[in-house]
Amino acid sequence: MNGVDVVPTVAMVLIPIITSAITFLSVIIMGMINIKMNKKNIDAKSQELRILLADKERERKFEVGKAVLQRSLQAMQEGFQNVMYLNRILNSVSAATISEVELESQIAKVKSIRDWYDANCFYIPDSIRKKFLQLVNSTFIDIKNKQSLGDQRERAHIWKNLIDLVDNIENAFQQFFDKYSLIRDSAHDGND
């Protein structure tokens, strides 16, 4: 073997190795470029998902708020109807002209109103809750006084409680309408 023959042999061995190394390096470089491109795509997708999730959370909060508002307004309307019924009981004639059956009917109605209150008190604003219960209890006392021709001084307190309660219901309705306006406006902020 002479020196001339060794160079082509070494060249023949080294060229495929160098070619493989260059190919390997170019694959690594291309992979790194793809990773950077994929990272940008992943970051963009991640940002899109965060925005979508935030939108869905706002939607969920709006729907929950709307459902609570609707249920509260329904309870307030039913409460107002019950207050008006209690008003009719309080305005009914004295025990001398009312039958025992009618008195028992009034007591049953007041009990059903108290049961309604028990089931709905958390949907009624604080400003109404306590006064409503006071009016129910005062109506029970008034009915008992009608039955026994008892002390009629309690009636002045009942009327004040009734008037205060009606005022509080009216104010609470206004607050609910104002709140609904805010919910409606916040829901439209992102959609305009």
Backbone as CSV, one residue per row, in Angstrom:
resi,resn,N_x,N_y,N_z,CA_x,CA_y,CA_z,C_x,C_y,C_z
1,MET,0.823,-1.152,0.000,0.000,0.000,0.000,0.881,1.234,0.000
2,ASN,0.679,2.044,-0.881,1.470,3.267,-0.960,0.654,4.452,-0.423
3,GLY,1.214,5.572,-0.235,0.594,6.758,0.353,-0.516,7.309,-0.506
4,VAL,-0.479,7.087,-1.763,-1.492,7.611,-2.667,-2.778,6.822,-2.484
5,ASP,-2.692,5.587,-2.252,-3.877,4.751,-2.088,-4.584,5.019,-0.750
6,VAL,-3.875,5.462,0.246,-4.448,5.681,1.579,-5.362,6.908,1.557
7,VAL,-5.007,7.950,0.877,-5.796,9.184,0.859,-7.184,8.908,0.288
8,PRO,-7.289,8.233,-0.867,-8.649,7.989,-1.355,-9.419,7.095,-0.398
9,THR,-8.800,6.184,0.268,-9.501,5.297,1.172,-9.989,6.082,2.392
10,VAL,-9.140,6.930,2.951,-9.535,7.757,4.096,-10.645,8.706,3.661
11,ALA,-10.506,9.284,2.474,-11.509,10.203,1.971,-12.826,9.479,1.800
12,MET,-12.765,8.218,1.332,-13.990,7.459,1.122,-14.668,7.126,2.458
13,VAL,-13.891,6.975,3.490,-14.459,6.666,4.804,-14.954,7.953,5.471
14,LEU,-14.186,9.044,5.354,-14.544,10.275,6.049,-15.709,11.013,5.384
15,ILE,-15.837,10.973,4.114,-16.899,11.712,3.415,-18.277,11.243,3.881
16,PRO,-18.566,9.950,3.934,-19.894,9.563,4.429,-20.101,9.958,5.894
17,ILE,-19.052,9.907,6.701,-19.179,10.289,8.112,-19.475,11.784,8.209
18,ILE,-18.741,12.572,7.455,-18.946,14.034,7.468,-20.338,14.350,6.923
19,THR,-20.735,13.669,5.870,-22.065,13.885,5.283,-23.147,13.529,6.297
20,SER,-22.974,12.429,6.991,-23.944,12.023,8.018,-23.981,13.045,9.146
21,ALA,-22.820,13.551,9.544,-22.757,14.539,10.614,-23.456,15.826,10.193
22,ILE,-23.220,16.242,8.948,-23.876,17.455,8.444,-25.388,17.246,8.385
23,THR,-25.797,16.092,7.921,-27.233,15.779,7.851,-27.824,15.771,9.258
24,PHE,-27.112,15.147,10.183,-27.572,15.078,11.572,-27.705,16.476,12.166
25,LEU,-26.692,17.322,11.942,-26.737,18.693,12.456,-27.860,19.495,11.812
26,SER,-28.063,19.306,10.525,-29.145,20.047,9.864,-30.510,19.589,10.390
27,VAL,-30.644,18.294,10.707,-31.898,17.800,11.297,-32.096,18.427,12.679
28,ILE,-31.040,18.499,13.475,-31.121,19.111,14.810,-31.484,20.584,14.680
29,ILE,-30.859,21.299,13.773,-31.142,22.727,13.583,-32.587,22.918,13.129
30,MET,-33.028,22.078,12.189,-34.421,22.171,11.712,-35.397,21.855,12.859
31,GLY,-35.036,20.891,13.682,-35.870,20.546,14.840,-35.979,21.708,15.806
32,MET,-34.870,22.388,16.031,-34.878,23.538,16.932,-35.748,24.657,16.359
33,ILE,-35.642,24.846,15.056,-36.481,25.861,14.406,-37.948,25.477,14.546
34,ASN,-38.252,24.192,14.321,-39.642,23.723,14.461,-40.141,23.861,15.895
35,ILE,-39.252,23.594,16.859,-39.645,23.730,18.265,-40.000,25.184,18.560
36,LYS,-39.169,26.121,18.058,-39.465,27.537,18.275,-40.783,27.914,17.610
37,MET,-41.007,27.391,16.395,-42.265,27.675,15.684,-43.435,27.054,16.445
38,ASN,-43.263,25.830,16.894,-44.327,25.167,17.642,-44.599,25.881,18.957
39,LYS,-43.542,26.353,19.612,-43.731,27.087,20.861,-44.558,28.340,20.618
40,LYS,-44.274,29.037,19.523,-45.083,30.218,19.195,-46.530,29.817,18.950
41,ASN,-46.737,28.709,18.226,-48.100,28.237,17.973,-48.783,27.813,19.274
42,ILE,-48.027,27.125,20.122,-48.578,26.689,21.404,-48.919,27.895,22.257
43,ASP,-48.042,28.890,22.292,-48.314,30.108,23.063,-49.560,30.823,22.534
44,ALA,-49.688,30.892,21.219,-50.852,31.547,20.613,-52.128,30.781,20.964
45,LYS,-52.082,29.457,20.856,-53.250,28.636,21.189,-53.585,28.765,22.678
46,SER,-52.553,28.789,23.495,-52.759,28.925,24.936,-53.446,30.256,25.244
47,GLN,-53.012,31.305,24.600,-53.628,32.626,24.794,-55.090,32.607,24.329
48,GLU,-55.356,31.984,23.187,-56.735,31.867,22.697,-57.604,31.129,23.712
49,LEU,-57.078,30.050,24.281,-57.831,29.273,25.267,-58.087,30.073,26.535
50,ARG,-57.087,30.854,26.978,-57.280,31.696,28.162,-58.393,32.714,27.921
51,ILE,-58.403,33.311,26.750,-59.445,34.292,26.411,-60.806,33.618,26.363
52,LEU,-60.868,32.452,25.731,-62.124,31.710,25.644,-62.622,31.319,27.033
53,LEU,-61.725,30.863,27.881,-62.084,30.484,29.242,-62.589,31.692,30.030
54,ALA,-61.947,32.816,29.882,-62.389,34.037,30.578,-63.780,34.455,30.086
55,ASP,-64.015,34.339,28.770,-65.341,34.660,28.222,-66.402,33.718,28.778
56,LYS,-66.083,32.451,28.840,-67.040,31.460,29.367,-67.324,31.726,30.843
57,GLU,-66.312,32.110,31.603,-66.496,32.409,33.024,-67.387,33.641,33.197
58,ARG,-67.179,34.664,32.365,-68.047,35.844,32.418,-69.485,35.465,32.069
59,GLU,-69.643,34.632,31.054,-70.974,34.164,30.666,-71.642,33.405,31.804
60,ARG,-70.883,32.510,32.457,-71.425,31.709,33.552,-71.858,32.612,34.707
61,LYS,-71.002,33.558,35.064,-71.344,34.483,36.144,-72.589,35.292,35.802
62,PHE,-72.691,35.713,34.562,-73.857,36.472,34.132,-75.116,35.621,34.247
63,GLU,-75.054,34.375,33.783,-76.222,33.490,33.828,-76.621,33.183,35.265
64,VAL,-75.643,32.934,36.130,-75.948,32.673,37.543,-76.564,33.928,38.165
65,GLY,-75.979,35.075,37.911,-76.518,36.328,38.435,-77.928,36.586,37.939
66,LYS,-78.148,36.294,36.679,-79.476,36.492,36.103,-80.492,35.549,36.749
67,ALA,-80.107,34.291,36.960,-81.012,33.324,37.590,-81.345,33.738,39.026
68,VAL,-80.333,34.178,39.769,-80.575,34.617,41.151,-81.462,35.855,41.152
69,LEU,-81.195,36.762,40.244,-82.003,37.975,40.150,-83.454,37.629,39.837
70,GLN,-83.669,36.745,38.862,-85.035,36.361,38.512,-85.739,35.699,39.684
71,ARG,-85.035,34.821,40.387,-85.639,34.142,41.540,-85.925,35.135,42.656
72,SER,-85.029,36.081,42.868,-85.249,37.092,43.893,-86.434,37.987,43.540
73,LEU,-86.529,38.374,42.292,-87.667,39.205,41.878,-88.977,38.439,42.042
74,GLN,-88.965,37.165,41.706,-90.161,36.341,41.888,-90.535,36.280,43.375
75,ALA,-89.553,36.057,44.235,-89.813,35.994,45.678,-90.322,37.341,46.185
76,MET,-89.763,38.420,45.676,-90.211,39.746,46.100,-91.665,39.976,45.681
77,GLN,-92.014,39.567,44.462,-93.396,39.730,43.997,-94.342,38.888,44.841
78,GLU,-93.973,37.645,45.096,-94.805,36.788,45.942,-94.901,37.375,47.356
79,GLY,-93.779,37.886,47.862,-93.783,38.508,49.177,-94.716,39.700,49.231
80,PHE,-94.699,40.512,48.186,-95.591,41.674,48.134,-97.052,41.216,48.136
81,GLN,-97.352,40.175,47.362,-98.724,39.647,47.349,-99.116,39.153,48.744
82,ASN,-98.196,38.493,49.428,-98.474,38.020,50.779,-98.684,39.178,51.748
83,VAL,-97.904,40.243,51.605,-98.083,41.431,52.458,-99.468,42.034,52.217
84,MET,-99.878,42.086,50.959,-101.204,42.634,50.658,-102.305,41.741,51.243
85,TYR,-102.082,40.429,51.233,-103.063,39.536,51.845,-103.114,39.757,53.370
86,LEU,-101.939,39.905,53.984,-101.903,40.211,55.416,-102.618,41.534,55.694
87,ASN,-102.457,42.495,54.807,-103.148,43.779,54.932,-104.663,43.562,54.944
88,ARG,-105.161,42.712,54.048,-106.604,42.441,54.002,-107.068,41.777,55.310
89,ILE,-106.244,40.877,55.830,-106.599,40.236,57.112,-106.654,41.282,58.214
90,LEU,-105.656,42.153,58.240,-105.619,43.190,59.283,-106.788,44.174,59.150
91,ASN,-107.278,44.358,57.941,-108.398,45.277,57.714,-109.752,44.588,57.850
92,SER,-109.751,43.296,58.100,-111.024,42.587,58.213,-111.784,43.063,59.443
93,VAL,-113.018,42.760,59.441,-113.912,43.249,60.500,-113.536,42.690,61.859
94,SER,-114.095,43.249,62.879,-113.763,42.849,64.254,-114.318,41.466,64.566
95,ALA,-113.900,40.931,65.690,-114.288,39.592,66.116,-115.792,39.471,66.310
96,ALA,-116.455,40.573,66.604,-117.901,40.518,66.833,-118.652,40.138,65.561
97,THR,-118.108,40.469,64.409,-118.823,40.197,63.155,-118.145,39.145,62.282
98,ILE,-117.062,38.559,62.742,-116.345,37.568,61.927,-116.605,36.177,62.513
99,SER,-116.824,35.241,61.652,-117.136,33.885,62.118,-115.866,33.158,62.554
100,GLU,-116.059,32.156,63.367,-114.939,31.331,63.833,-114.268,30.646,62.643
101,VAL,-115.048,30.230,61.667,-114.505,29.575,60.475,-113.603,30.536,59.708
102,GLU,-114.035,31.784,59.582,-113.219,32.769,58.872,-111.940,33.076,59.638
103,LEU,-112.029,33.166,60.960,-110.824,33.381,61.760,-109.839,32.225,61.578
104,GLU,-110.334,31.000,61.601,-109.467,29.833,61.389,-108.873,29.846,59.975
105,SER,-109.650,30.310,59.018,-109.152,30.434,57.632,-108.025,31.465,57.568
106,GLN,-108.192,32.582,58.282,-107.153,33.603,58.319,-105.884,33.065,58.974
107,ILE,-106.047,32.332,60.060,-104.882,31.743,60.732,-104.171,30.773,59.794
108,ALA,-104.920,29.968,59.065,-104.324,29.009,58.120,-103.567,29.750,57.022
109,LYS,-104.128,30.845,56.539,-103.458,31.619,55.486,-102.179,32.246,56.017
110,VAL,-102.225,32.794,57.220,-101.020,33.395,57.807,-99.951,32.322,58.006
111,LYS,-100.361,31.126,58.417,-99.401,30.022,58.556,-98.785,29.665,57.210
112,SER,-99.602,29.650,56.156,-99.041,29.340,54.822,-98.085,30.435,54.362
113,ILE,-98.380,31.687,54.722,-97.466,32.794,54.396,-96.163,32.639,55.176
114,ARG,-96.263,32.258,56.454,-95.060,32.008,57.253,-94.234,30.863,56.642
115,ASP,-94.903,29.802,56.183,-94.197,28.688,55.531,-93.540,29.153,54.230
116,TRP,-94.246,30.015,53.488,-93.651,30.573,52.261,-92.387,31.350,52.630
117,TYR,-92.480,32.161,53.675,-91.329,32.931,54.128,-90.150,32.015,54.459
118,ASP,-90.427,30.949,55.193,-89.360,30.008,55.565,-88.653,29.453,54.336
119,ALA,-89.391,29.208,53.267,-88.820,28.626,52.048,-88.136,29.666,51.162
120,ASN,-88.452,30.944,51.348,-87.956,31.970,50.417,-87.154,33.089,51.064
121,CYS,-86.912,33.010,52.362,-86.319,34.155,53.059,-84.942,34.538,52.503
122,PHE,-84.175,33.596,51.974,-82.840,33.950,51.488,-82.867,34.654,50.130
123,TYR,-84.018,34.653,49.477,-84.153,35.379,48.217,-84.687,36.789,48.441
124,ILE,-84.997,37.102,49.688,-85.543,38.407,50.033,-84.422,39.240,50.647
125,PRO,-84.284,40.501,50.241,-83.222,41.351,50.797,-83.340,41.502,52.319
126,ASP,-82.205,41.724,52.968,-82.155,41.896,54.423,-83.123,42.960,54.911
127,SER,-83.244,44.026,54.144,-84.087,45.148,54.577,-85.554,44.743,54.696
128,ILE,-85.936,43.642,54.102,-87.330,43.198,54.101,-87.527,41.998,55.022
129,ARG,-86.522,41.160,55.118,-86.653,39.870,55.800,-87.231,39.993,57.215
130,LYS,-86.584,40.788,58.049,-86.993,40.895,59.450,-88.376,41.542,59.576
131,LYS,-88.628,42.587,58.794,-89.918,43.280,58.870,-91.057,42.379,58.406
132,PHE,-90.772,41.538,57.417,-91.797,40.614,56.924,-92.194,39.645,58.037
133,LEU,-91.204,39.079,58.692,-91.470,38.138,59.775,-92.198,38.838,60.927
134,GLN,-91.821,40.079,61.230,-92.521,40.838,62.277,-93.989,41.034,61.914
135,LEU,-94.248,41.326,60.632,-95.630,41.532,60.201,-96.428,40.238,60.314
136,VAL,-95.835,39.116,59.931,-96.524,37.830,60.063,-96.868,37.575,61.529
137,ASN,-95.899,37.749,62.404,-96.139,37.517,63.832,-97.163,38.496,64.399
138,SER,-97.081,39.742,63.975,-98.047,40.742,64.441,-99.455,40.397,63.957
139,THR,-99.570,39.838,62.777,-100.882,39.448,62.256,-101.459,38.301,63.082
140,PHE,-100.604,37.354,63.472,-101.063,36.295,64.375,-101.612,36.905,65.671
141,ILE,-100.879,37.856,66.228,-101.307,38.508,67.476,-102.631,39.230,67.252
142,ASP,-102.759,39.926,66.131,-103.985,40.656,65.832,-105.175,39.703,65.726
143,ILE,-104.977,38.567,65.087,-106.070,37.588,64.965,-106.461,37.075,66.355
144,LYS,-105.462,36.772,67.160,-105.761,36.301,68.526,-106.498,37.387,69.319
145,ASN,-106.094,38.647,69.140,-106.786,39.750,69.813,-108.225,39.865,69.325
146,LYS,-108.452,39.593,68.037,-109.820,39.617,67.517,-110.645,38.523,68.179
147,GLN,-110.021,37.377,68.365,-110.741,36.260,68.980,-111.089,36.561,70.431
148,SER,-110.187,37.222,71.119,-110.403,37.435,72.560,-110.825,38.859,72.888
149,LEU,-111.004,39.664,71.846,-111.292,41.090,72.026,-110.232,41.730,72.913
150,GLY,-108.981,41.336,72.681,-107.853,41.792,73.492,-107.408,43.197,73.141
151,ASP,-106.206,43.508,73.547,-105.613,44.833,73.428,-105.508,45.252,71.967
152,GLN,-106.087,46.391,71.637,-106.056,46.891,70.264,-104.919,47.890,70.033
153,ARG,-104.109,48.202,71.075,-103.006,49.148,70.913,-101.926,48.606,69.992
154,GLU,-101.837,47.295,69.901,-100.836,46.656,69.032,-101.048,47.036,67.565
155,ARG,-102.264,47.410,67.211,-102.585,47.695,65.805,-101.771,48.854,65.245
156,ALA,-101.510,49.882,66.031,-100.723,51.021,65.551,-99.322,50.555,65.159
157,HIS,-98.753,49.689,65.949,-97.435,49.123,65.641,-97.493,48.298,64.345
158,ILE,-98.562,47.559,64.185,-98.712,46.720,62.983,-98.770,47.592,61.739
159,TRP,-99.533,48.672,61.787,-99.668,49.527,60.605,-98.337,50.173,60.245
160,LYS,-97.583,50.593,61.247,-96.263,51.171,60.971,-95.366,50.115,60.322
161,ASN,-95.395,48.914,60.853,-94.594,47.821,60.302,-95.011,47.529,58.857
162,LEU,-96.318,47.517,58.604,-96.827,47.250,57.250,-96.364,48.325,56.269
163,ILE,-96.488,49.575,56.658,-96.080,50.681,55.778,-94.572,50.640,55.529
164,ASP,-93.788,50.423,56.588,-92.331,50.314,56.426,-91.959,49.167,55.489
165,LEU,-92.642,48.048,55.651,-92.346,46.876,54.818,-92.661,47.148,53.350
166,VAL,-93.799,47.758,53.081,-94.146,48.088,51.690,-93.114,49.051,51.109
167,ASP,-92.702,50.054,51.886,-91.661,50.982,51.414,-90.359,50.238,51.112
168,ASN,-89.971,49.337,52.005,-88.739,48.566,51.796,-88.832,47.672,50.570
169,ILE,-89.985,47.087,50.337,-90.163,46.250,49.139,-90.016,47.111,47.892
170,GLU,-90.641,48.261,47.882,-90.532,49.154,46.724,-89.075,49.556,46.479
171,ASN,-88.361,49.899,47.550,-86.946,50.260,47.406,-86.122,49.075,46.910
172,ALA,-86.401,47.901,47.434,-85.653,46.712,46.999,-85.918,46.408,45.534
173,PHE,-87.154,46.587,45.077,-87.456,46.392,43.654,-86.610,47.337,42.809
174,GLN,-86.534,48.590,43.241,-85.732,49.557,42.485,-84.266,49.146,42.453
175,GLN,-83.753,48.684,43.594,-82.365,48.231,43.637,-82.147,47.038,42.715
176,PHE,-83.117,46.133,42.671,-82.998,44.990,41.771,-82.990,45.442,40.319
177,PHE,-83.853,46.392,39.987,-83.870,46.874,38.608,-82.560,47.565,38.252
178,ASP,-82.016,48.318,39.202,-80.717,48.952,38.974,-79.639,47.893,38.795
179,LYS,-79.671,46.868,39.619,-78.689,45.777,39.520,-78.832,45.051,38.187
180,TYR,-80.061,44.799,37.768,-80.272,44.125,36.487,-79.713,44.967,35.350
181,SER,-79.884,46.261,35.456,-79.341,47.155,34.439,-77.827,47.017,34.376
182,LEU,-77.161,46.921,35.537,-75.707,46.755,35.567,-75.300,45.408,34.973
183,ILE,-76.036,44.341,35.294,-75.712,43.018,34.744,-75.886,43.032,33.238
184,ARG,-77.008,43.622,32.792,-77.281,43.675,31.348,-76.177,44.455,30.644
185,ASP,-75.778,45.604,31.219,-74.758,46.436,30.601,-73.412,45.715,30.566
186,SER,-73.051,44.988,31.634,-71.770,44.294,31.655,-71.761,43.147,30.662
187,ALA,-72.903,42.547,30.401,-72.960,41.452,29.431,-72.765,41.995,28.016
188,HIS,-73.215,43.207,27.784,-73.075,43.792,26.445,-71.721,44.421,26.203
189,ASP,-70.974,44.705,27.281,-69.661,45.346,27.129,-68.748,44.543,26.217
190,GLY,-68.711,43.243,26.375,-67.811,42.418,25.580,-68.362,42.082,24.208
191,ASN,-69.645,42.357,23.956,-70.259,41.943,22.696,-70.456,43.084,21.717
192,ASP,-70.186,44.311,22.124,-70.430,45.449,21.227,-69.311,45.634,20.237
